[in-house]
Amino acid sequence: MELPASNVSESLSEVRIFPNPANDWVRLEGIANSDVIEMLDVTGRRINSLSGQSFYQIDLSNLSEGA
C-alpha cells in the first residue's frame, strides 16, 4: 500500500492482523475496499496481490518457510 506520509498512520491505525504469530492462516481486517494488499517474501518478491475487500483470511499453509 503506497500512501502519502501524511495518511500512513491514519490508515494503518484501523488495520488489524491476527493471529500473530500465524501458522496456517492470517486474517486482515479494516482495509479500505480500494486498497491493494501485496504479500512479499523475505527478498521483496511479490507472492500475492489482493484488492477489493474490507477483510481477508489468507491461507499460509502452502507458503514455504521465510515467505
Backbone as CSV, one residue per row, in Angstrom:
resi,resn,N_x,N_y,N_z,CA_x,CA_y,CA_z,C_x,C_y,C_z
1,MET,0.849,-1.151,0.000,0.000,0.000,0.000,0.898,1.219,0.000
2,GLU,0.796,2.048,-0.997,1.591,3.262,-1.046,0.684,4.427,-0.690
3,LEU,1.050,5.146,0.356,0.279,6.279,0.817,1.189,7.474,1.006
4,PRO,0.671,8.687,0.814,1.457,9.853,1.198,1.748,9.773,2.694
5,ALA,2.890,10.260,3.112,3.310,10.144,4.516,2.260,10.679,5.476
6,SER,1.497,11.683,5.091,0.507,12.263,5.994,-0.661,11.324,6.263
7,ASN,-0.888,10.324,5.403,-2.027,9.417,5.553,-1.666,8.069,6.146
8,VAL,-0.396,7.775,6.313,0.027,6.439,6.723,-0.516,6.077,8.092
9,SER,-0.278,6.862,9.111,-0.722,6.495,10.454,-2.233,6.468,10.560
10,GLU,-2.913,7.344,9.854,-4.379,7.370,9.878,-4.954,6.091,9.283
11,SER,-4.430,5.608,8.168,-4.936,4.405,7.515,-4.564,3.145,8.270
12,LEU,-3.332,3.053,8.755,-2.876,1.838,9.405,-3.440,1.658,10.798
13,SER,-3.920,2.706,11.425,-4.431,2.580,12.788,-5.686,1.722,12.846
14,GLU,-6.369,1.538,11.730,-7.593,0.761,11.715,-7.391,-0.667,11.212
15,VAL,-6.225,-0.986,10.716,-5.956,-2.323,10.173,-5.596,-3.273,11.313
16,ARG,-6.224,-4.447,11.311,-5.938,-5.478,12.315,-5.453,-6.725,11.582
17,ILE,-4.361,-7.280,12.074,-3.788,-8.503,11.502,-3.626,-9.504,12.633
18,PHE,-4.235,-10.675,12.498,-4.164,-11.685,13.557,-4.385,-13.062,12.965
19,PRO,-3.981,-14.136,13.622,-3.195,-14.181,14.859,-1.732,-13.850,14.574
20,ASN,-1.031,-13.499,15.594,0.395,-13.209,15.482,1.098,-13.848,16.666
21,PRO,1.921,-14.843,16.478,2.367,-15.376,15.181,1.297,-16.243,14.531
22,ALA,1.428,-16.433,13.241,0.474,-17.222,12.462,1.138,-18.486,11.931
23,ASN,0.350,-19.550,11.821,0.849,-20.810,11.262,0.159,-21.156,9.949
24,ASP,-1.145,-21.368,10.000,-1.885,-21.844,8.830,-2.618,-20.736,8.080
25,TRP,-2.995,-19.668,8.760,-3.746,-18.595,8.137,-3.518,-17.298,8.910
26,VAL,-3.835,-16.197,8.260,-3.807,-14.882,8.888,-5.022,-14.120,8.382
27,ARG,-5.605,-13.315,9.241,-6.773,-12.524,8.875,-6.414,-11.056,8.937
28,LEU,-6.785,-10.302,7.918,-6.587,-8.865,7.854,-7.956,-8.215,7.838
29,GLU,-8.177,-7.236,8.700,-9.451,-6.517,8.772,-9.196,-5.019,8.782
30,GLY,-10.224,-4.258,8.418,-10.142,-2.811,8.465,-9.447,-2.200,7.268
31,ILE,-9.518,-2.864,6.140,-8.849,-2.416,4.925,-9.895,-1.749,4.026
32,ALA,-9.537,-0.620,3.442,-10.444,0.041,2.503,-10.569,-0.810,1.250
33,ASN,-11.779,-0.885,0.702,-12.008,-1.704,-0.498,-11.119,-1.288,-1.663
34,SER,-10.685,-0.042,-1.686,-9.854,0.445,-2.787,-8.367,0.147,-2.583
35,ASP,-7.967,-0.315,-1.371,-6.566,-0.610,-1.101,-6.130,-1.908,-1.766
36,VAL,-4.867,-1.979,-2.115,-4.265,-3.195,-2.662,-3.302,-3.728,-1.611
37,ILE,-3.442,-5.001,-1.271,-2.569,-5.663,-0.308,-1.597,-6.524,-1.093
38,GLU,-0.314,-6.341,-0.855,0.694,-7.156,-1.514,1.454,-7.953,-0.470
39,MET,1.610,-9.254,-0.722,2.401,-10.128,0.137,3.756,-10.313,-0.522
40,LEU,4.823,-10.073,0.255,6.187,-10.177,-0.254,6.937,-11.242,0.513
41,ASP,7.872,-11.913,-0.165,8.741,-12.846,0.551,9.902,-12.056,1.154
42,VAL,10.825,-12.734,1.807,11.915,-12.049,2.508,12.871,-11.331,1.559
43,THR,12.835,-11.660,0.283,13.689,-10.975,-0.695,12.989,-9.795,-1.348
44,GLY,11.704,-9.580,-1.015,10.945,-8.486,-1.603,10.176,-8.867,-2.848
45,ARG,10.226,-10.134,-3.226,9.484,-10.615,-4.402,8.014,-10.742,-4.040
46,ARG,7.134,-10.208,-4.898,5.694,-10.291,-4.649,5.221,-11.722,-4.859
47,ILE,4.517,-12.271,-3.849,3.997,-13.636,-3.971,2.475,-13.656,-4.057
48,ASN,1.833,-12.511,-3.761,0.379,-12.436,-3.850,-0.034,-10.974,-3.839
49,SER,-1.137,-10.664,-4.498,-1.691,-9.320,-4.505,-3.203,-9.443,-4.391
50,LEU,-3.796,-8.699,-3.460,-5.223,-8.791,-3.191,-5.833,-7.394,-3.202
51,SER,-7.094,-7.288,-3.631,-7.784,-5.997,-3.580,-9.288,-6.211,-3.649
52,GLY,-10.020,-5.174,-3.262,-11.465,-5.165,-3.433,-12.284,-5.674,-2.269
53,GLN,-11.674,-5.948,-1.113,-12.415,-6.436,0.047,-11.998,-5.658,1.284
54,SER,-12.858,-5.655,2.295,-12.534,-4.971,3.549,-11.859,-5.901,4.550
55,PHE,-11.853,-7.223,4.268,-11.121,-8.167,5.103,-10.677,-9.355,4.256
56,TYR,-9.644,-10.027,4.718,-9.113,-11.210,4.042,-8.744,-12.247,5.076
57,GLN,-8.970,-13.497,4.776,-8.394,-14.596,5.543,-7.503,-15.336,4.553
58,ILE,-6.204,-15.271,4.795,-5.225,-15.757,3.837,-4.645,-17.073,4.317
59,ASP,-4.713,-18.075,3.458,-4.147,-19.397,3.755,-2.639,-19.317,3.596
60,LEU,-1.919,-19.627,4.657,-0.460,-19.597,4.644,0.163,-20.973,4.511
61,SER,-0.654,-22.027,4.571,-0.133,-23.390,4.625,0.642,-23.784,3.372
62,ASN,0.390,-23.138,2.236,1.089,-23.506,1.007,2.352,-22.683,0.771
63,LEU,2.685,-21.767,1.679,3.871,-20.942,1.512,5.099,-21.626,2.113
64,SER,6.221,-21.444,1.469,7.456,-22.011,2.016,7.926,-21.173,3.208
65,GLU,8.741,-21.759,4.057,9.245,-21.066,5.226,10.043,-19.840,4.783
66,GLY,9.811,-18.731,5.455,10.506,-17.494,5.123,9.718,-16.590,4.196
67,ALA,8.591,-17.053,3.692,7.782,-16.229,2.796,7.005,-15.214,3.588
